[in-house]
Amino acid sequence: MNDLLVNQIRPGVNVRGVFVLKSKKLLTYREAPGHFLAVTLADRTGSVEGQVWEGAEEASAHLKVGDIVAVEALAVAYNGSVQLRIVSILSEAHLVI
């Protein structure tokens, strides 16, 4: 797994990188109880959408828009674009998930 820039991310690739958290939104699952966190991450080459499925409430509570975050994720194709299925996200020296 390499540190990747947004413009290098392709479906099926394991991603590890440092990004700016541009937006976050805690959303309710459509057909099950619970929440997931939808985020937009960016670097100098562009932006990418991502979701935190496990530990979404805790991640949302610890993250602020504008934070620099280290992310580990799997890139997946969704509706014709690339999104990140985020496994872990680290902000300002503390592990969120």
C-alpha positions, 0 to 999 in steps of 0.5 A: 500500500503506497501513499497516493494522491487523489488523482492516482486513486483507481478502483480496487486499489488499497489507499493510504494517504494524507488529505484535508477533510473538506466535509463530513456528514453523519447519515442514517442507514436506509434499511437498518439502524445505525449511521455511516459517515460520508466525507469529502477528502482533498489534496492538491490534485483533487477531491474524493468522496468516502464513507466510514461504515464502522465506528461512524459516530465516534469518527464524526465526534473526533473529526472537524472540517479542515483537519489533516487526516491520514486515511487507509481505505479501499477504492471502489467504483460507485455510480461511475466514480471512485469512492473510498471505503475507509477502514481507518482515519487518523486526525491530529495525532489520535486514532479515530477508528 
